[in-house]
Amino acid sequence: MTDVDRATITETNWTPEQKAEFIRRRRGRNWALFGGMIGLCLLIYAIAVVKLYHAGHMW
């Protein structure tokens, strides 16, 4: 990436519509990542519960 490209990307004089669109997209990505992390945690928890149950250490 050249300095010109970096300057174009980090340019801060966006129109209000562009800024709102950027924030909306970033919020959507954040929610997607949050959902993925929660899904991964639930998967790991479920695997641990199943392993403990089958090993006889659950209740």
Backbone as XML, in Angstrom:
<?xml version="1.0"?>
<chain id="A" units="angstrom">
  <residue number="1" name="MET">
    <atom name="N" x="0.849" y="-1.171" z="0.000"/>
    <atom name="CA" x="0.000" y="0.000" z="0.000"/>
    <atom name="C" x="0.894" y="1.233" z="0.000"/>
  </residue>
  <residue number="2" name="THR">
    <atom name="N" x="0.645" y="2.143" z="-0.881"/>
    <atom name="CA" x="1.455" y="3.348" z="-0.964"/>
    <atom name="C" x="0.929" y="4.407" z="-0.017"/>
  </residue>
  <residue number="3" name="ASP">
    <atom name="N" x="1.710" y="5.475" z="0.137"/>
    <atom name="CA" x="1.286" y="6.565" z="1.015"/>
    <atom name="C" x="0.025" y="7.247" z="0.496"/>
  </residue>
  <residue number="4" name="VAL">
    <atom name="N" x="-0.123" y="7.304" z="-0.813"/>
    <atom name="CA" x="-1.314" y="7.921" z="-1.396"/>
    <atom name="C" x="-2.549" y="7.101" z="-1.030"/>
  </residue>
  <residue number="5" name="ASP">
    <atom name="N" x="-2.456" y="5.772" z="-1.137"/>
    <atom name="CA" x="-3.587" y="4.921" z="-0.788"/>
    <atom name="C" x="-3.950" y="5.075" z="0.685"/>
  </residue>
  <residue number="6" name="ARG">
    <atom name="N" x="-2.936" y="5.105" z="1.545"/>
    <atom name="CA" x="-3.180" y="5.232" z="2.978"/>
    <atom name="C" x="-3.840" y="6.576" z="3.290"/>
  </residue>
  <residue number="7" name="ALA">
    <atom name="N" x="-3.406" y="7.624" z="2.629"/>
    <atom name="CA" x="-4.001" y="8.940" z="2.858"/>
    <atom name="C" x="-5.456" y="8.952" z="2.405"/>
  </residue>
  <residue number="8" name="THR">
    <atom name="N" x="-5.759" y="8.263" z="1.319"/>
    <atom name="CA" x="-7.132" y="8.213" z="0.831"/>
    <atom name="C" x="-8.021" y="7.440" z="1.799"/>
  </residue>
  <residue number="9" name="ILE">
    <atom name="N" x="-7.496" y="6.357" z="2.357"/>
    <atom name="CA" x="-8.280" y="5.535" z="3.273"/>
    <atom name="C" x="-8.555" y="6.266" z="4.579"/>
  </residue>
  <residue number="10" name="THR">
    <atom name="N" x="-7.559" y="6.980" z="5.096"/>
    <atom name="CA" x="-7.699" y="7.627" z="6.397"/>
    <atom name="C" x="-8.242" y="9.046" z="6.307"/>
  </residue>
  <residue number="11" name="GLU">
    <atom name="N" x="-8.692" y="9.441" z="5.160"/>
    <atom name="CA" x="-9.236" y="10.777" z="4.986"/>
    <atom name="C" x="-10.470" y="10.945" z="5.868"/>
  </residue>
  <residue number="12" name="THR">
    <atom name="N" x="-10.555" y="12.056" z="6.598"/>
    <atom name="CA" x="-11.631" y="12.223" z="7.577"/>
    <atom name="C" x="-12.714" y="13.200" z="7.151"/>
  </residue>
  <residue number="13" name="ASN">
    <atom name="N" x="-12.636" y="13.749" z="5.975"/>
    <atom name="CA" x="-13.663" y="14.710" z="5.556"/>
    <atom name="C" x="-14.784" y="14.002" z="4.792"/>
  </residue>
  <residue number="14" name="TRP">
    <atom name="N" x="-15.458" y="13.103" z="5.484"/>
    <atom name="CA" x="-16.564" y="12.362" z="4.902"/>
    <atom name="C" x="-17.836" y="13.188" z="4.991"/>
  </residue>
  <residue number="15" name="THR">
    <atom name="N" x="-18.747" y="12.890" z="4.093"/>
    <atom name="CA" x="-20.064" y="13.498" z="4.204"/>
    <atom name="C" x="-20.806" y="12.804" z="5.343"/>
  </residue>
  <residue number="16" name="PRO">
    <atom name="N" x="-21.826" y="13.442" z="5.898"/>
    <atom name="CA" x="-22.588" y="12.791" z="6.983"/>
    <atom name="C" x="-23.178" y="11.445" z="6.561"/>
  </residue>
  <residue number="17" name="GLU">
    <atom name="N" x="-23.573" y="11.313" z="5.289"/>
    <atom name="CA" x="-24.125" y="10.048" z="4.814"/>
    <atom name="C" x="-23.057" y="8.959" z="4.787"/>
  </residue>
  <residue number="18" name="GLN">
    <atom name="N" x="-21.849" y="9.309" z="4.342"/>
    <atom name="CA" x="-20.759" y="8.339" z="4.308"/>
    <atom name="C" x="-20.378" y="7.890" z="5.712"/>
  </residue>
  <residue number="19" name="LYS">
    <atom name="N" x="-20.321" y="8.846" z="6.622"/>
    <atom name="CA" x="-19.969" y="8.512" z="8.005"/>
    <atom name="C" x="-21.031" y="7.614" z="8.629"/>
  </residue>
  <residue number="20" name="ALA">
    <atom name="N" x="-22.303" y="7.924" z="8.390"/>
    <atom name="CA" x="-23.387" y="7.104" z="8.930"/>
    <atom name="C" x="-23.340" y="5.693" z="8.349"/>
  </residue>
  <residue number="21" name="GLU">
    <atom name="N" x="-23.050" y="5.580" z="7.059"/>
    <atom name="CA" x="-22.946" y="4.262" z="6.420"/>
    <atom name="C" x="-21.775" y="3.471" z="6.993"/>
  </residue>
  <residue number="22" name="PHE">
    <atom name="N" x="-20.646" y="4.133" z="7.213"/>
    <atom name="CA" x="-19.477" y="3.478" z="7.796"/>
    <atom name="C" x="-19.790" y="2.961" z="9.191"/>
  </residue>
  <residue number="23" name="ILE">
    <atom name="N" x="-20.424" y="3.788" z="9.999"/>
    <atom name="CA" x="-20.765" y="3.388" z="11.371"/>
    <atom name="C" x="-21.768" y="2.242" z="11.361"/>
  </residue>
  <residue number="24" name="ARG">
    <atom name="N" x="-22.751" y="2.294" z="10.456"/>
    <atom name="CA" x="-23.740" y="1.225" z="10.357"/>
    <atom name="C" x="-23.081" y="-0.098" z="9.989"/>
  </residue>
  <residue number="25" name="ARG">
    <atom name="N" x="-22.160" y="-0.065" z="9.026"/>
    <atom name="CA" x="-21.474" y="-1.294" z="8.616"/>
    <atom name="C" x="-20.564" y="-1.827" z="9.720"/>
  </residue>
  <residue number="26" name="ARG">
    <atom name="N" x="-19.876" y="-0.932" z="10.402"/>
    <atom name="CA" x="-18.989" y="-1.367" z="11.483"/>
    <atom name="C" x="-19.804" y="-1.989" z="12.609"/>
  </residue>
  <residue number="27" name="ARG">
    <atom name="N" x="-20.950" y="-1.386" z="12.923"/>
    <atom name="CA" x="-21.812" y="-1.950" z="13.958"/>
    <atom name="C" x="-22.302" y="-3.333" z="13.564"/>
  </residue>
  <residue number="28" name="GLY">
    <atom name="N" x="-22.649" y="-3.511" z="12.301"/>
    <atom name="CA" x="-23.069" y="-4.824" z="11.821"/>
    <atom name="C" x="-21.970" y="-5.862" z="11.937"/>
  </residue>
  <residue number="29" name="ARG">
    <atom name="N" x="-20.742" y="-5.470" z="11.578"/>
    <atom name="CA" x="-19.606" y="-6.393" z="11.723"/>
    <atom name="C" x="-19.363" y="-6.739" z="13.181"/>
  </residue>
  <residue number="30" name="ASN">
    <atom name="N" x="-19.486" y="-5.742" z="14.046"/>
    <atom name="CA" x="-19.281" y="-5.998" z="15.477"/>
    <atom name="C" x="-20.306" y="-6.989" z="16.009"/>
  </residue>
  <residue number="31" name="TRP">
    <atom name="N" x="-21.559" y="-6.838" z="15.601"/>
    <atom name="CA" x="-22.593" y="-7.776" z="16.056"/>
    <atom name="C" x="-22.332" y="-9.177" z="15.509"/>
  </residue>
  <residue number="32" name="ALA">
    <atom name="N" x="-21.855" y="-9.260" z="14.271"/>
    <atom name="CA" x="-21.542" y="-10.570" z="13.687"/>
    <atom name="C" x="-20.405" y="-11.242" z="14.450"/>
  </residue>
  <residue number="33" name="LEU">
    <atom name="N" x="-19.375" y="-10.488" z="14.779"/>
    <atom name="CA" x="-18.267" y="-11.041" z="15.560"/>
    <atom name="C" x="-18.727" y="-11.462" z="16.950"/>
  </residue>
  <residue number="34" name="PHE">
    <atom name="N" x="-19.573" y="-10.650" z="17.560"/>
    <atom name="CA" x="-20.111" y="-10.976" z="18.879"/>
    <atom name="C" x="-20.902" y="-12.285" z="18.822"/>
  </residue>
  <residue number="35" name="GLY">
    <atom name="N" x="-21.739" y="-12.423" z="17.807"/>
    <atom name="CA" x="-22.515" y="-13.658" z="17.647"/>
    <atom name="C" x="-21.620" y="-14.866" z="17.431"/>
  </residue>
  <residue number="36" name="GLY">
    <atom name="N" x="-20.567" y="-14.682" z="16.634"/>
    <atom name="CA" x="-19.628" y="-15.774" z="16.410"/>
    <atom name="C" x="-18.904" y="-16.180" z="17.682"/>
  </residue>
  <residue number="37" name="MET">
    <atom name="N" x="-18.515" y="-15.208" z="18.481"/>
    <atom name="CA" x="-17.833" y="-15.515" z="19.743"/>
    <atom name="C" x="-18.759" y="-16.227" z="20.725"/>
  </residue>
  <residue number="38" name="ILE">
    <atom name="N" x="-20.008" y="-15.787" z="20.791"/>
    <atom name="CA" x="-20.978" y="-16.444" z="21.674"/>
    <atom name="C" x="-21.212" y="-17.879" z="21.192"/>
  </residue>
  <residue number="39" name="GLY">
    <atom name="N" x="-21.334" y="-18.057" z="19.882"/>
    <atom name="CA" x="-21.517" y="-19.397" z="19.331"/>
    <atom name="C" x="-20.354" y="-20.316" z="19.652"/>
  </residue>
  <residue number="40" name="LEU">
    <atom name="N" x="-19.140" y="-19.804" z="19.541"/>
    <atom name="CA" x="-17.959" y="-20.598" z="19.861"/>
    <atom name="C" x="-17.938" y="-20.980" z="21.343"/>
  </residue>
  <residue number="41" name="CYS">
    <atom name="N" x="-18.266" y="-20.022" z="22.208"/>
    <atom name="CA" x="-18.316" y="-20.318" z="23.650"/>
    <atom name="C" x="-19.364" y="-21.384" z="23.961"/>
  </residue>
  <residue number="42" name="LEU">
    <atom name="N" x="-20.528" y="-21.277" z="23.343"/>
    <atom name="CA" x="-21.573" y="-22.273" z="23.579"/>
    <atom name="C" x="-21.159" y="-23.652" z="23.067"/>
  </residue>
  <residue number="43" name="LEU">
    <atom name="N" x="-20.470" y="-23.683" z="21.937"/>
    <atom name="CA" x="-19.990" y="-24.953" z="21.397"/>
    <atom name="C" x="-18.984" y="-25.602" z="22.345"/>
  </residue>
  <residue number="44" name="ILE">
    <atom name="N" x="-18.039" y="-24.827" z="22.834"/>
    <atom name="CA" x="-17.044" y="-25.365" z="23.767"/>
    <atom name="C" x="-17.718" y="-25.832" z="25.048"/>
  </residue>
  <residue number="45" name="TYR">
    <atom name="N" x="-18.673" y="-25.060" z="25.549"/>
    <atom name="CA" x="-19.402" y="-25.443" z="26.764"/>
    <atom name="C" x="-20.163" y="-26.751" z="26.538"/>
  </residue>
  <residue number="46" name="ALA">
    <atom name="N" x="-20.839" y="-26.849" z="25.406"/>
    <atom name="CA" x="-21.614" y="-28.061" z="25.108"/>
    <atom name="C" x="-20.700" y="-29.278" z="25.005"/>
  </residue>
  <residue number="47" name="ILE">
    <atom name="N" x="-19.561" y="-29.132" z="24.372"/>
    <atom name="CA" x="-18.619" y="-30.246" z="24.272"/>
    <atom name="C" x="-18.147" y="-30.668" z="25.659"/>
  </residue>
  <residue number="48" name="ALA">
    <atom name="N" x="-17.844" y="-29.705" z="26.512"/>
    <atom name="CA" x="-17.391" y="-30.024" z="27.868"/>
    <atom name="C" x="-18.481" y="-30.737" z="28.657"/>
  </residue>
  <residue number="49" name="VAL">
    <atom name="N" x="-19.722" y="-30.293" z="28.541"/>
    <atom name="CA" x="-20.830" y="-30.927" z="29.260"/>
    <atom name="C" x="-21.021" y="-32.360" z="28.789"/>
  </residue>
  <residue number="50" name="VAL">
    <atom name="N" x="-20.996" y="-32.574" z="27.493"/>
    <atom name="CA" x="-21.174" y="-33.920" z="26.947"/>
    <atom name="C" x="-20.038" y="-34.836" z="27.399"/>
  </residue>
  <residue number="51" name="LYS">
    <atom name="N" x="-18.812" y="-34.356" z="27.361"/>
    <atom name="CA" x="-17.678" y="-35.179" z="27.785"/>
    <atom name="C" x="-17.782" y="-35.524" z="29.268"/>
  </residue>
  <residue number="52" name="LEU">
    <atom name="N" x="-18.145" y="-34.549" z="30.101"/>
    <atom name="CA" x="-18.271" y="-34.812" z="31.536"/>
    <atom name="C" x="-19.423" y="-35.769" z="31.818"/>
  </residue>
  <residue number="53" name="TYR">
    <atom name="N" x="-20.514" y="-35.606" z="31.080"/>
    <atom name="CA" x="-21.666" y="-36.480" z="31.296"/>
    <atom name="C" x="-21.319" y="-37.925" z="30.952"/>
  </residue>
  <residue number="54" name="HIS">
    <atom name="N" x="-20.660" y="-38.119" z="29.823"/>
    <atom name="CA" x="-20.316" y="-39.467" z="29.392"/>
    <atom name="C" x="-19.216" y="-40.076" z="30.256"/>
  </residue>
  <residue number="55" name="ALA">
    <atom name="N" x="-18.420" y="-39.259" z="30.904"/>
    <atom name="CA" x="-17.367" y="-39.778" z="31.770"/>
    <atom name="C" x="-17.897" y="-40.088" z="33.167"/>
  </residue>
  <residue number="56" name="GLY">
    <atom name="N" x="-19.137" y="-39.698" z="33.446"/>
    <atom name="CA" x="-19.746" y="-39.985" z="34.733"/>
    <atom name="C" x="-19.417" y="-38.991" z="35.832"/>
  </residue>
  <residue number="57" name="HIS">
    <atom name="N" x="-18.893" y="-37.832" z="35.484"/>
    <atom name="CA" x="-18.507" y="-36.838" z="36.477"/>
    <atom name="C" x="-19.482" y="-35.673" z="36.559"/>
  </residue>
  <residue number="58" name="MET">
    <atom name="N" x="-20.643" y="-35.828" z="35.975"/>
    <atom name="CA" x="-21.534" y="-34.673" z="35.876"/>
    <atom name="C" x="-22.393" y="-34.516" z="37.143"/>
  </residue>
  <residue number="59" name="TRP">
    <atom name="N" x="-23.183" y="-35.544" z="37.519"/>
    <atom name="CA" x="-24.061" y="-35.395" z="38.676"/>
    <atom name="C" x="-23.869" y="-36.525" z="39.614"/>
  </residue>
</chain>
